[in-house]
Amino acid sequence: MVPGRISISIPHWQVLPLLQPCLRSIRKNTRGRDVEVIVIDNGSKDESLDYLRSLKWIRLIERPEEGLHNFPHNVWTSHDIAVKEATGEFLMTMHTDLFVKSSDWLDPYFREFAKGENIAGVGTWKLEEVNRFYELQKRVFHVIRSNIKYALGLKKKTYVWKQNHYPKDFCAMYRRKAIIDSGLTFRSVEGKNGFYDQSGGYSISAQLWDAGYETRVIPVHEMMPKIVHLSHGTAAVSPHKTHRRNQEKLEDKRDSLFDEDWVKELQTDTSLDN
């Protein structure tokens, strides 16, 4: 049972090859649910904006003054706008490179929310199987490097060793009232303690913790059969090759994913646009 409306916030900028299967996968796998989809377009100048305008089942918010020049700041402010504009009890943040594969994908979120009214955020970590020894090495090296920079005055904050313990925003759900009542923001802001995000700021999860709320993380192995995340997917469909080697790897991952039958079906099933 879903205890309330879900508002899904999706920032977008010129990624039609991702946008179509993303939205269609939501449409297909949320039938019977009380869901509203809010797409915040950040200055698209291509055919993707016409596509969004043609969809009657989404709420489109256009921000023509935005663009690549203001990324990733406009992603965070998009979610801030969605918090205010949404009508749902719950707000889900989602990326356009996220595809829903199973109709029961929301169940783990509400299982965790049902454990207590004080739980204000639920999500998962990176959707990939990792070598734990390699991950440990990476984290140790990052902590050492970060704290050396801090000691030399090259960095303002020490690194707080907390990983894999808060919802990643490519598909995370929050109690909207908790964010509004506490005056929180998805923007990267200064904070007293907790987890500093990759941009050096204070994550929404850390803000929730300081406000007295809890967050929960769904095991990766549970979510992997339900949703697929083409991490950094925008670069995989971008014509600009600023990091050619990395983009070629992403394009290979994209091609492999787009060759799967369930994705091909989403790409061609225009009935899901109605």
Residue frames as qw, qx, qy, qz and C-alpha x, y, z in Angstrom:
[[0.000, 0.887, 0.462, 0.000, 0.00, 0.00, 0.00],
 [0.393, 0.309, -0.014, 0.866, 1.23, 3.50, -0.85],
 [0.249, -0.668, -0.563, 0.418, 0.34, 5.91, 1.99],
 [0.010, 0.818, 0.081, -0.569, 0.00, 9.07, -0.06],
 [0.631, 0.775, 0.047, 0.013, 0.70, 10.77, -3.36],
 [0.700, -0.279, 0.283, 0.594, 4.20, 10.59, -4.82],
 [0.344, 0.923, -0.049, -0.163, 5.60, 13.59, -6.69],
 [0.832, -0.026, 0.257, 0.491, 8.58, 12.73, -8.90],
 [0.039, 0.932, -0.140, -0.332, 11.01, 15.58, -9.63],
 [0.815, 0.148, 0.356, 0.433, 13.09, 15.18, -12.82],
 [0.014, -0.798, 0.227, 0.558, 15.51, 17.94, -13.91],
 [0.774, 0.371, 0.451, 0.244, 16.20, 17.83, -17.65],
 [0.085, 0.801, -0.274, -0.525, 18.46, 19.35, -20.29],
 [0.522, 0.633, -0.424, -0.384, 18.55, 18.14, -23.91],
 [0.135, -0.303, 0.943, 0.027, 18.75, 14.36, -23.50],
 [0.737, 0.138, -0.103, -0.653, 15.81, 13.06, -25.53],
 [0.645, 0.199, -0.730, -0.103, 17.32, 9.55, -26.03],
 [0.210, -0.004, -0.826, 0.523, 17.29, 9.16, -22.22],
 [0.332, 0.027, 0.280, -0.900, 14.20, 11.21, -21.50],
 [0.680, 0.031, -0.391, -0.620, 11.78, 9.11, -23.54],
 [0.668, -0.071, -0.740, 0.030, 12.56, 5.68, -22.01],
 [0.139, 0.034, -0.631, 0.763, 12.87, 7.28, -18.56],
 [0.432, 0.027, 0.182, -0.883, 9.40, 8.84, -18.63],
 [0.729, 0.037, -0.479, -0.487, 7.79, 5.90, -20.39],
 [0.500, 0.022, -0.825, 0.263, 9.24, 3.48, -17.84],
 [0.104, 0.043, 0.556, -0.824, 7.65, 5.54, -15.05],
 [0.584, 0.080, -0.132, -0.797, 4.34, 5.69, -16.91],
 [0.687, 0.069, -0.681, -0.244, 4.35, 1.93, -17.47],
 [0.556, -0.059, -0.755, 0.343, 5.33, 0.95, -13.93],
 [0.038, 0.048, 0.511, -0.857, 3.23, 3.32, -11.82],
 [0.445, -0.288, -0.540, -0.654, -0.22, 2.33, -13.08],
 [0.638, -0.525, -0.557, -0.086, -2.69, 2.31, -10.20],
 [0.520, -0.322, -0.344, 0.712, -0.48, 4.55, -8.08],
 [0.004, 0.968, 0.245, -0.059, -1.18, 8.16, -7.13],
 [0.631, -0.223, 0.217, 0.711, 1.83, 9.69, -8.88],
 [0.324, 0.937, 0.082, -0.101, 2.55, 13.08, -10.41],
 [0.755, 0.029, 0.184, 0.629, 5.64, 13.65, -12.54],
 [0.023, 0.972, 0.017, -0.232, 7.20, 17.12, -12.53],
 [0.762, 0.205, 0.175, 0.589, 9.84, 17.74, -15.20],
 [0.132, -0.908, 0.021, 0.398, 11.90, 20.89, -14.76],
 [0.754, 0.479, 0.181, 0.413, 13.49, 21.79, -18.08],
 [0.426, -0.722, 0.073, 0.540, 16.68, 23.80, -17.66],
 [0.108, 0.760, -0.275, -0.578, 16.94, 25.66, -20.94],
 [0.615, 0.112, 0.716, 0.312, 16.68, 22.93, -23.60],
 [0.256, 0.610, -0.216, -0.718, 16.94, 24.28, -27.13],
 [0.089, 0.179, -0.884, -0.422, 16.34, 21.05, -29.07],
 [0.542, -0.182, -0.591, -0.570, 13.43, 18.74, -29.92],
 [0.349, -0.189, -0.843, 0.363, 13.29, 17.37, -26.37],
 [0.127, 0.189, 0.368, -0.901, 11.38, 20.47, -25.23],
 [0.534, 0.061, -0.371, -0.757, 8.73, 19.93, -27.91],
 [0.528, -0.098, -0.843, -0.048, 8.40, 16.34, -26.74],
 [0.165, -0.205, -0.700, 0.664, 7.88, 17.44, -23.14],
 [0.303, 0.159, 0.076, -0.937, 5.29, 20.01, -24.19],
 [0.549, 0.004, -0.612, -0.569, 3.33, 17.25, -25.98],
 [0.385, -0.146, -0.885, 0.217, 2.92, 15.13, -22.82],
 [0.424, -0.567, -0.186, -0.681, -0.37, 15.83, -21.06],
 [0.822, -0.438, -0.364, -0.020, 0.30, 13.51, -18.11],
 [0.630, -0.126, -0.289, 0.710, 3.33, 15.40, -16.74],
 [0.108, -0.968, -0.158, 0.163, 3.73, 18.84, -15.20],
 [0.686, 0.322, 0.056, 0.650, 6.36, 20.79, -17.13],
 [0.247, -0.912, -0.053, 0.322, 8.19, 23.73, -15.59],
 [0.693, 0.541, 0.073, 0.471, 10.33, 25.62, -18.11],
 [0.402, -0.806, 0.074, 0.428, 13.40, 27.62, -17.11],
 [0.701, 0.664, 0.094, 0.244, 14.72, 29.05, -20.41],
 [0.009, -0.930, 0.328, -0.166, 17.37, 31.13, -18.62],
 [0.710, -0.477, 0.516, 0.045, 19.14, 27.98, -17.42],
 [0.747, 0.579, -0.315, -0.085, 21.57, 25.81, -19.35],
 [0.900, 0.050, -0.285, 0.327, 24.76, 23.79, -19.25],
 [0.260, 0.584, -0.316, 0.701, 26.59, 26.86, -17.93],
 [0.430, -0.509, 0.322, -0.672, 24.72, 26.49, -14.63],
 [0.930, -0.119, -0.324, -0.124, 25.09, 22.74, -14.13],
 [0.311, -0.329, -0.889, -0.072, 24.89, 21.10, -11.56],
 [0.065, 0.104, 0.436, -0.891, 23.49, 24.03, -9.55],
 [0.517, 0.029, -0.193, -0.833, 20.30, 24.05, -11.62],
 [0.551, -0.122, -0.818, -0.111, 19.72, 20.38, -10.77],
 [0.259, -0.235, -0.712, 0.609, 19.56, 21.19, -7.06],
 [0.216, 0.190, 0.167, -0.943, 17.42, 24.28, -7.55],
 [0.489, -0.066, -0.633, -0.597, 15.10, 22.21, -9.76],
 [0.464, -0.287, -0.824, 0.153, 14.37, 19.95, -6.81],
 [0.079, -0.248, -0.450, 0.854, 13.84, 22.99, -4.58],
 [0.380, 0.064, -0.242, -0.890, 11.24, 24.24, -7.04],
 [0.537, -0.142, -0.771, -0.311, 9.59, 20.81, -7.14],
 [0.247, -0.228, -0.769, 0.544, 9.32, 20.74, -3.33],
 [0.171, 0.283, 0.259, -0.908, 7.20, 23.90, -3.48],
 [0.470, 0.181, -0.396, -0.768, 5.21, 23.01, -6.59],
 [0.296, -0.027, -0.950, -0.093, 4.47, 19.38, -5.73],
 [0.635, -0.341, -0.035, -0.692, 1.19, 18.18, -4.29],
 [0.816, -0.047, -0.576, -0.003, 2.44, 14.83, -3.00],
 [0.710, -0.695, 0.095, -0.062, 3.15, 13.74, 0.54],
 [0.764, -0.313, 0.376, 0.420, 6.39, 12.27, -0.79],
 [0.383, 0.854, -0.251, -0.246, 8.91, 13.79, -3.19],
 [0.883, -0.053, 0.339, 0.320, 11.16, 11.53, -5.26],
 [0.082, 0.810, -0.393, -0.426, 14.26, 13.00, -6.90],
 [0.854, 0.186, 0.462, 0.149, 15.16, 11.25, -10.14],
 [0.132, -0.531, 0.506, 0.667, 17.66, 11.58, -12.98],
 [0.698, 0.492, -0.129, -0.503, 16.79, 11.22, -16.67],
 [0.432, 0.436, -0.784, -0.093, 19.29, 8.35, -16.92],
 [0.313, -0.086, 0.845, -0.424, 17.20, 6.23, -14.52],
 [0.546, 0.006, -0.582, -0.603, 14.89, 3.59, -16.03],
 [0.611, -0.179, 0.553, -0.537, 12.23, 1.70, -14.07],
 [0.272, 0.232, -0.889, -0.288, 12.18, -2.00, -14.82],
 [0.253, -0.254, -0.928, 0.105, 9.62, -3.45, -12.40],
 [0.336, -0.623, -0.367, -0.604, 6.13, -2.49, -11.25],
 [0.702, -0.624, -0.328, 0.100, 7.04, -3.15, -7.59],
 [0.550, 0.371, -0.228, 0.713, 9.94, -0.68, -7.58],
 [0.197, -0.632, 0.135, -0.737, 8.31, 1.65, -5.02],
 [0.814, -0.444, -0.342, -0.152, 7.56, -1.06, -2.46],
 [0.716, -0.096, -0.383, 0.576, 10.97, -1.05, -0.72],
 [0.091, 0.388, -0.127, 0.908, 10.74, 2.72, -0.21],
 [0.550, -0.482, -0.082, -0.677, 7.42, 2.51, 1.60],
 [0.849, -0.249, -0.443, 0.141, 8.51, -0.52, 3.58],
 [0.512, 0.047, -0.353, 0.782, 11.24, 1.68, 5.06],
 [0.172, -0.395, 0.016, -0.902, 8.97, 4.71, 5.57],
 [0.715, -0.442, -0.383, -0.384, 6.50, 2.46, 7.42],
 [0.699, -0.114, -0.542, 0.452, 9.14, 1.83, 10.10],
 [0.344, -0.545, -0.394, 0.655, 8.65, 5.27, 11.63],
 [0.189, 0.933, 0.302, 0.045, 7.29, 8.78, 11.09],
 [0.316, -0.841, 0.248, 0.363, 10.78, 10.10, 11.85],
 [0.595, -0.028, 0.596, 0.539, 12.21, 8.49, 8.69],
 [0.271, 0.796, 0.101, -0.531, 12.31, 11.34, 6.18],
 [0.390, 0.680, -0.494, -0.376, 14.49, 9.98, 3.37],
 [0.819, -0.062, 0.571, 0.014, 14.83, 6.57, 1.68],
 [0.576, 0.712, -0.312, -0.253, 16.91, 5.49, -1.29],
 [0.968, -0.023, 0.109, 0.225, 19.78, 3.32, -2.43],
 [0.355, -0.671, 0.413, 0.503, 23.47, 3.64, -3.20],
 [0.282, 0.537, -0.578, -0.546, 25.21, 3.26, -6.57],
 [0.905, 0.148, 0.233, -0.324, 23.55, 0.46, -8.51],
 [0.623, 0.565, -0.541, 0.002, 26.61, -1.60, -9.22],
 [0.937, -0.313, -0.063, 0.142, 28.37, -4.63, -7.80],
 [0.150, 0.879, -0.403, 0.207, 31.73, -3.49, -6.44],
 [0.755, 0.094, -0.524, 0.383, 34.91, -5.10, -5.25],
 [0.517, -0.835, -0.183, -0.040, 34.86, -4.31, -1.54],
 [0.722, -0.349, 0.070, 0.594, 38.65, -4.40, -1.18],
 [0.385, 0.365, 0.289, 0.797, 39.02, -1.96, -4.09],
 [0.214, -0.820, -0.308, -0.431, 36.37, 0.34, -2.57],
 [0.666, -0.693, -0.114, 0.250, 38.18, 0.28, 0.79],
 [0.637, -0.061, 0.167, 0.750, 41.47, 1.22, -0.87],
 [0.160, 0.600, 0.340, 0.706, 39.78, 4.11, -2.69],
 [0.411, -0.844, -0.267, -0.218, 38.23, 5.44, 0.49],
 [0.716, -0.519, -0.026, 0.466, 41.45, 5.20, 2.52],
 [0.513, 0.147, 0.240, 0.811, 43.39, 7.04, -0.20],
 [0.026, -0.720, -0.352, -0.597, 40.68, 9.72, -0.46],
 [0.554, -0.804, -0.210, 0.045, 40.66, 10.30, 3.31],
 [0.690, -0.340, 0.080, 0.634, 44.46, 10.61, 3.45],
 [0.365, 0.335, 0.323, 0.807, 44.64, 12.96, 0.46],
 [0.191, -0.800, -0.373, -0.430, 41.77, 15.10, 1.73],
 [0.598, -0.773, -0.143, 0.159, 43.19, 15.51, 5.21],
 [0.635, -0.124, 0.146, 0.749, 46.68, 16.32, 3.90],
 [0.166, 0.546, 0.337, 0.749, 45.14, 19.13, 1.81],
 [0.417, -0.836, -0.297, -0.198, 43.29, 20.35, 4.89],
 [0.707, -0.538, -0.044, 0.457, 46.50, 20.35, 6.96],
 [0.500, 0.033, 0.257, 0.826, 48.29, 22.34, 4.24],
 [0.123, 0.547, 0.222, -0.798, 45.48, 24.89, 4.12],
 [0.075, 0.102, -0.670, -0.731, 44.45, 23.82, 0.60],
 [0.370, -0.403, -0.752, -0.369, 41.00, 22.66, 1.71],
 [0.303, -0.470, 0.187, -0.808, 38.50, 24.24, 4.09],
 [0.821, -0.288, 0.160, -0.467, 36.98, 21.01, 5.46],
 [0.225, -0.332, 0.916, -0.009, 38.26, 17.67, 6.65],
 [0.539, 0.018, -0.683, -0.493, 36.80, 14.63, 4.95],
 [0.621, -0.208, 0.517, -0.551, 34.12, 12.85, 6.99],
 [0.122, 0.188, -0.947, -0.229, 34.41, 9.11, 6.42],
 [0.538, 0.284, 0.639, -0.471, 30.82, 8.17, 5.77],
 [0.283, 0.265, -0.650, -0.654, 29.95, 6.36, 2.57],
 [0.365, -0.117, -0.878, -0.287, 27.20, 4.08, 1.35],
 [0.155, -0.342, -0.789, 0.487, 24.86, 5.24, 4.10],
 [0.238, 0.506, 0.268, -0.785, 22.58, 7.91, 2.64],
 [0.635, 0.558, 0.533, -0.034, 20.12, 7.96, -0.31],
 [0.318, -0.139, 0.451, 0.822, 21.72, 8.89, -3.63],
 [0.321, 0.495, 0.225, -0.775, 19.60, 11.48, -5.42],
 [0.186, 0.150, -0.732, -0.638, 19.29, 9.63, -8.76],
 [0.561, -0.329, -0.628, -0.428, 16.28, 7.86, -7.19],
 [0.219, -0.083, -0.710, 0.664, 15.63, 8.97, -3.60],
 [0.318, -0.642, -0.539, -0.444, 12.34, 9.66, -1.84],
 [0.172, 0.066, -0.485, 0.855, 11.66, 12.17, 0.95],
 [0.090, -0.718, -0.657, 0.211, 8.80, 13.26, 3.17],
 [0.251, 0.608, 0.221, 0.720, 8.05, 16.61, 1.61],
 [0.415, -0.855, -0.199, -0.238, 6.67, 18.10, 4.84],
 [0.767, -0.475, -0.017, 0.432, 9.93, 17.38, 6.67],
 [0.535, 0.189, 0.198, 0.799, 11.88, 19.39, 4.08],
 [0.038, -0.710, -0.286, -0.642, 9.40, 22.27, 4.08],
 [0.579, -0.780, -0.227, -0.067, 8.91, 22.45, 7.86],
 [0.721, -0.473, 0.067, 0.501, 12.67, 22.52, 8.47],
 [0.213, 0.934, -0.117, -0.262, 13.40, 24.97, 5.64],
 [0.652, -0.312, 0.568, 0.393, 15.86, 22.63, 3.96],
 [0.471, 0.744, -0.236, -0.411, 17.33, 22.84, 0.46],
 [0.948, 0.166, 0.204, 0.182, 18.79, 20.47, -2.12],
 [0.374, 0.859, -0.259, 0.235, 21.45, 23.08, -2.89],
 [0.779, 0.021, -0.382, 0.497, 25.00, 22.47, -1.71],
 [0.241, -0.883, 0.018, -0.402, 25.16, 24.53, 1.48],
 [0.182, 0.482, -0.677, 0.526, 27.49, 24.99, 4.41],
 [0.792, -0.448, -0.323, -0.260, 26.92, 22.77, 7.46],
 [0.430, -0.747, 0.433, -0.263, 28.22, 22.06, 10.92],
 [0.362, -0.351, 0.864, -0.007, 28.86, 18.34, 10.66],
 [0.804, 0.329, 0.412, -0.275, 27.72, 15.16, 8.91],
 [0.711, 0.150, 0.537, 0.429, 28.43, 14.20, 5.33],
 [0.109, 0.676, -0.224, -0.694, 29.86, 16.64, 2.79],
 [0.817, 0.475, 0.317, -0.082, 28.73, 15.85, -0.72],
 [0.775, 0.165, 0.282, 0.541, 31.01, 15.60, -3.74],
 [0.271, 0.790, 0.134, 0.533, 30.77, 19.32, -4.41],
 [0.352, 0.167, -0.466, 0.794, 32.06, 20.07, -0.91],
 [0.378, -0.376, 0.020, -0.846, 28.67, 21.11, 0.40],
 [0.314, -0.060, 0.774, -0.546, 26.19, 19.79, 2.90],
 [0.175, -0.150, -0.871, -0.433, 23.86, 17.10, 1.57],
 [0.562, -0.364, -0.197, -0.716, 20.08, 17.06, 2.03],
 [0.795, -0.262, -0.546, 0.047, 20.51, 13.92, 4.14],
 [0.457, -0.012, -0.461, 0.761, 22.92, 15.69, 6.50],
 [0.214, -0.269, 0.037, -0.938, 20.45, 18.56, 6.79],
 [0.729, -0.343, -0.398, -0.438, 17.69, 16.10, 7.67],
 [0.707, -0.162, -0.576, 0.378, 19.87, 14.47, 10.33],
 [0.214, 0.088, -0.336, 0.913, 20.58, 17.83, 11.94],
 [0.447, -0.267, -0.108, -0.847, 16.84, 18.52, 11.94],
 [0.491, -0.205, 0.682, -0.501, 16.29, 15.32, 13.92],
 [0.871, 0.272, -0.011, -0.409, 15.17, 13.00, 11.13],
 [0.613, -0.279, 0.711, 0.203, 16.52, 9.64, 9.94],
 [0.586, 0.516, -0.404, -0.476, 17.28, 8.30, 6.47],
 [0.809, -0.112, 0.575, -0.044, 17.35, 4.69, 5.29],
 [0.226, 0.546, -0.659, -0.466, 19.27, 2.95, 2.51],
 [0.933, 0.161, 0.152, -0.283, 17.74, 0.06, 0.56],
 [0.636, -0.329, 0.609, 0.341, 20.30, -2.68, -0.23],
 [0.214, 0.532, -0.509, -0.642, 21.71, -2.34, -3.73],
 [0.022, -0.045, 0.969, 0.240, 21.08, -6.00, -4.55],
 [0.257, 0.509, 0.751, -0.333, 17.36, -5.48, -3.82],
 [0.299, 0.757, 0.112, -0.570, 17.00, -2.48, -6.14],
 [0.107, -0.419, 0.684, 0.587, 19.15, -3.65, -9.05],
 [0.201, 0.271, 0.897, 0.285, 16.40, -5.88, -10.55],
 [0.113, 0.753, 0.596, -0.254, 13.85, -3.05, -10.22],
 [0.198, 0.961, 0.002, -0.191, 15.62, 0.05, -11.59],
 [0.793, 0.150, 0.161, 0.568, 18.61, 0.67, -13.86],
 [0.096, -0.943, 0.029, 0.318, 20.83, 3.74, -13.61],
 [0.737, 0.458, 0.072, 0.491, 23.07, 4.67, -16.53],
 [0.455, -0.735, -0.100, 0.493, 25.34, 6.73, -14.31],
 [0.141, -0.565, 0.296, 0.757, 26.50, 9.97, -15.99],
 [0.552, 0.428, 0.696, 0.168, 24.20, 9.07, -18.86],
 [0.251, 0.918, 0.099, -0.290, 24.05, 12.67, -20.13],
 [0.135, -0.685, 0.587, 0.409, 27.68, 12.38, -21.22],
 [0.488, 0.024, 0.846, 0.214, 26.83, 9.16, -23.06],
 [0.421, 0.669, 0.595, 0.146, 24.40, 10.97, -25.37],
 [0.036, -0.891, 0.022, 0.452, 26.19, 14.31, -25.56],
 [0.742, 0.626, 0.049, 0.233, 27.76, 15.33, -28.88],
 [0.018, 0.895, -0.380, 0.234, 30.46, 17.22, -26.95],
 [0.928, -0.021, -0.291, 0.230, 33.51, 15.01, -26.31],
 [0.125, -0.884, 0.321, -0.314, 35.25, 16.84, -23.49],
 [0.449, -0.488, 0.738, -0.124, 36.44, 13.63, -21.81],
 [0.643, 0.341, -0.512, -0.456, 36.63, 11.32, -24.79],
 [0.299, 0.191, -0.928, 0.109, 37.95, 8.17, -23.09],
 [0.210, 0.139, 0.755, -0.605, 35.37, 8.24, -20.28],
 [0.574, 0.348, 0.065, -0.738, 32.58, 9.12, -22.69],
 [0.528, 0.293, -0.715, -0.351, 33.45, 6.22, -24.96],
 [0.108, -0.001, -0.946, 0.304, 33.10, 3.86, -21.97],
 [0.358, 0.297, 0.501, -0.730, 29.74, 5.40, -21.13],
 [0.571, 0.371, -0.317, -0.660, 28.62, 5.07, -24.75],
 [0.362, 0.154, -0.914, -0.098, 29.48, 1.37, -24.64],
 [0.083, 0.188, 0.827, -0.524, 27.37, 0.98, -21.49],
 [0.461, 0.374, 0.133, -0.793, 24.55, 2.92, -23.15],
 [0.515, 0.306, -0.621, -0.505, 24.67, 0.76, -26.27],
 [0.210, 0.023, -0.967, 0.140, 24.61, -2.40, -24.18],
 [0.222, 0.300, 0.650, -0.662, 21.61, -1.18, -22.20],
 [0.486, 0.430, -0.059, -0.758, 19.74, 0.05, -25.26],
 [0.384, 0.229, -0.821, -0.354, 20.19, -3.38, -26.87],
 [0.117, 0.111, 0.914, -0.372, 18.09, -5.00, -24.14],
 [0.072, -0.427, -0.787, -0.440, 14.57, -5.91, -25.23],
 [0.202, -0.728, -0.594, 0.277, 12.76, -4.14, -22.39],
 [0.161, -0.571, 0.046, 0.804, 14.51, -0.85, -23.24],
 [0.056, 0.038, 0.672, 0.738, 13.83, -1.25, -26.96],
 [0.106, -0.601, -0.783, -0.122, 10.16, -1.65, -26.07],
 [0.188, -0.748, -0.321, 0.549, 10.22, 1.62, -24.11],
 [0.185, -0.349, 0.352, 0.849, 11.92, 3.40, -26.99],
 [0.073, -0.113, -0.720, -0.680, 9.20, 2.41, -29.45],
 [0.139, -0.558, -0.816, 0.066, 6.01, 2.28, -27.35],
 [0.017, 0.250, 0.064, 0.966, 4.53, 5.71, -28.07],
 [0.489, -0.577, -0.552, -0.350, 1.26, 4.72, -26.39],
 [0.586, -0.444, -0.451, 0.505, 3.00, 5.42, -23.06],
 [0.203, 0.078, 0.004, 0.976, 3.18, 9.10, -24.05],
 [0.315, -0.466, -0.449, -0.694, -0.62, 9.45, -23.93]]
